[in-house]
Structure formats: C-alpha cells, structure tokens
Amino acid sequence: MNSESHLETYPISIMKQDQKESLDTANRKRSAGFTLVEMLIVLAMIGLVAGLVIVNLSGSFESGKINTARNWVNGPGKAAVTTYYLQAGEYPATLDAMLSAPPGVTTPVVEKASGLLDPWKKKYQYKGPPGVRNPGSFDLWTTAPDGTEIGNWDPPSGA
C-alpha cells in the first residue's frame, strides 16, 4: 500500500506526526493562490465598474465641448471678426474671408481653416451685420449634436 492511500484510509488522529505534516503541506499547496473562477469574477467586476465610469464620463466630455464652443463664439471668434473689421473697414462677407489678409494687411486674421471649426469639427456659422439675434452686430454660432444653438448672443461659460 502506498503512503497516499494510507493517508486517505486512516483518520488523522492515528497518523504519525510526519504523515500529518505531509498532509498539512499538501493542503497548504492546494489553498495557496486564487482559482480561475475567482480571477474571472474579479475581472468581470473590474470590467463592470470601468464600463460605468466611461458611460458617466462621456456626458462630461459633451458638456465640455459645449462650453468650449460657447467660449469660442464669445471670445476668439468674436475677436477675430472684430479684428477683421478694424483692419478692413468692413465686416467679412463669410468666415472664410478671414483666412485671407484684408487689403493693405500682410497677414490673415485666421491662419488655418481648422481655426474656424467647432469642437465637433463643423464650421462655425456667421451672419454679418445686421445679425438676426444681434441686430446691432453680427451673429456667430454653431449647433451642438443635440440641436442646441450656441451663439455669441449667449453669455460665455462661467459668466
């Protein structure tokens, strides 16, 4: 009879001390570490939490884009149109006109066409004076993916 079958057939109380130690060592080896099922459960929980975090953060990114667009039409966008007016003596016919230097000026007001794109990579819209929403000035706006118009008639973010 081999020693393993001997360990399984007799109660632990009548085993010799070295046999008990051998059994304890075998039990410790089996219980050390994690099982595959435990690891899969933990990975599934991590995936679930990560998914929830990503879904919640996507709303934050969208509101950030809306704030960026609102700030652009009330800050750099409005300043670019006003600068063109000061340099050329008239408002630009379109936003693309600001990509070319006005007569008598060596540099354009806006150097790259990408400077006229909103956070969703669409061109900002422009209506020279008189504006529909700003009758004494011009309208500068974009439309968010949800259909919300964001224009220079709205106060800037944080105002």
C-alpha positions in Angstrom: 0.0 0.0 0.0 1.5 3.4 -0.9 1.7 6.2 1.5 -1.0 8.3 -0.2 -3.7 5.7 0.0 -2.6 5.1 3.6 -3.3 8.7 4.4 -6.7 8.6 3.0 -7.8 5.4 4.7 -6.9 6.2 8.3 -8.2 9.1 10.4 -5.8 11.9 11.1 -5.7 11.1 14.8 -3.9 7.8 14.3 -1.4 9.0 11.7 2.2 9.5 12.6 3.5 13.0 13.1 5.4 13.1 9.8 2.3 11.9 7.9 0.2 14.7 9.4 2.9 17.3 8.4 2.9 15.9 4.9 -0.9 16.2 4.7 -0.8 19.8 6.0 1.8 20.7 3.4 -0.4 19.3 0.6 -3.4 21.2 1.9 -1.5 24.4 2.0 -0.3 24.0 -1.6 -3.8 23.5 -2.7 -5.2 26.5 -0.9 -2.4 29.0 -1.9 -3.3 31.5 -4.7 -6.6 32.1 -6.4 -8.7 29.8 -8.5 -9.6 30.6 -12.1 -13.2 31.2 -11.2 -12.2 33.8 -8.5 -10.0 35.6 -11.0 -12.7 35.7 -13.6 -15.2 37.1 -11.1 -12.8 39.9 -10.2 -12.1 40.7 -13.8 -15.8 40.8 -14.6 -16.3 43.2 -11.6 -13.5 45.5 -12.8 -15.0 45.5 -16.3 -18.4 46.4 -15.0 -17.0 49.3 -12.9 -14.9 50.6 -15.8 -17.9 50.5 -18.1 -20.0 52.5 -15.7 -17.2 55.1 -15.3 -16.8 55.5 -19.0 -20.5 56.0 -19.6 -20.7 58.7 -16.9 -17.6 60.5 -18.2 -18.9 60.7 -21.7 -21.5 63.3 -20.6 -18.8 65.4 -19.0 -16.9 65.4 -22.3 -20.0 66.6 -24.2 -20.7 69.5 -21.7 -17.0 70.4 -22.1 -17.4 70.7 -25.8 -20.5 72.9 -25.4 -18.6 75.2 -23.0 -15.7 75.3 -25.5 -18.0 76.3 -28.3 -19.7 78.9 -26.2 -16.4 80.4 -25.1 -15.1 80.5 -28.7 -18.0 82.4 -30.2 -17.9 84.9 -27.3 -14.1 85.2 -27.2 -11.7 84.3 -30.0 -14.4 84.1 -32.7 -15.9 87.5 -31.8 -12.4 89.0 -31.6 -11.4 87.6 -35.0 -14.4 89.1 -36.7 -13.9 92.4 -34.9 -10.2 92.4 -35.8 -11.1 91.9 -39.5 -13.5 94.8 -39.3 -10.8 97.0 -37.8 -8.3 96.1 -40.4 -10.5 96.1 -43.5 -13.0 98.7 -42.5 -15.9 96.3 -43.2 -17.1 93.0 -41.7 -16.1 89.8 -43.6 -18.7 88.5 -46.0 -18.1 85.0 -44.7 -15.8 83.4 -42.1 -13.6 82.0 -44.9 -12.8 85.6 -45.8 -10.8 85.9 -42.6 -8.4 83.2 -44.0 -7.1 85.8 -46.5 -5.4 89.1 -45.5 -7.7 92.1 -45.8 -6.5 94.8 -48.4 -3.4 96.6 -47.1 -2.6 94.0 -44.4 0.1 91.3 -44.8 -1.3 88.5 -42.6 -4.8 87.0 -42.4 -6.8 87.3 -39.2 -7.2 83.5 -39.0 -4.2 81.5 -40.4 -5.7 78.0 -40.6 -9.2 76.8 -41.7 -9.2 74.5 -38.6 -9.3 77.6 -36.5 -12.9 78.1 -37.7 -14.1 74.6 -36.7 -16.2 73.9 -33.7 -15.4 71.0 -31.2 -17.5 68.7 -33.4 -15.3 69.5 -36.4 -18.1 71.5 -38.2 -17.6 75.1 -39.4 -18.9 77.9 -37.2 -21.8 79.8 -38.8 -21.7 83.6 -39.4 -24.2 86.2 -40.4 -22.8 89.7 -41.0 -24.5 92.8 -39.7 -27.2 93.1 -39.0 -27.4 89.8 -37.3 -30.8 88.0 -36.7 -30.1 87.6 -33.0 -27.8 90.6 -32.7 -29.4 93.3 -34.8 -26.7 95.9 -33.9 -23.9 93.5 -34.6 -23.2 90.1 -36.2 -24.2 86.5 -35.4 -21.6 83.9 -34.8 -22.9 80.4 -33.8 -22.7 76.6 -34.1 -25.1 73.8 -33.4 -24.4 71.0 -30.9 -25.3 67.4 -31.9 -28.4 67.6 -29.8 -29.6 70.6 -31.8 -28.8 73.3 -29.3 -27.7 76.6 -30.9 -24.6 78.1 -29.3 -24.1 81.7 -30.3 -22.5 85.0 -29.4 -25.9 86.1 -28.1 -25.4 83.7 -25.1 -23.2 84.7 -22.2 -19.9 82.9 -22.0 -19.5 80.0 -19.7 -18.9 80.9 -16.1 -20.4 84.4 -16.6 
